[in-house]
Amino acid sequence: MTYMDPINETHVSRPGLVVVDVATADDATALAFQQLLAERWATSITERTTRDAGQPGVRLRCYLDLRQPIGQAPSGERSVTPGSSC
């Protein structure tokens, strides 16, 4: 049974692009994990998690670009795909 939206082909169209689906017990843990990723790589972040009825915990999806470690991202951007969110 799928609880997250399907992965868009664009988000994995090249080596180094990563989609990370996270499941945790609470919002704080999911957002802290996302922040750790964002401190290391160019990351499209979100400010909220989702809950699936009848399922434990919360979900979060992030998009990373491993080809752009922070400090090398153009114009200080952290977004892999403009307009996308986790």
C-alpha positions, 0 to 999 in steps of 0.5 A: 500500500502506497502512502506517499505520492508517486515519485516524479521521473524528473526528480530522479532523471540524473545520477545524484538526484535523490528522493527521500521518504521519511517516516517518524514518530513525530514532526520534530524528528522528521523536520530535524532529519530534514535539516541535517540533510539540508545542511549537507546538500542542496535540498528542497525542504518543507515546513510540514509533515503529513499524516496518513489515517490509520497509520502511525507517525508522520511522513515527509518527502525531501528532494536532494541533489548530491552533486551540489554540496552546500557552499556550491549551490548556485545563488545559495539556493537549496532547491533541486527543482524550482517550485517543488516541495517535500 
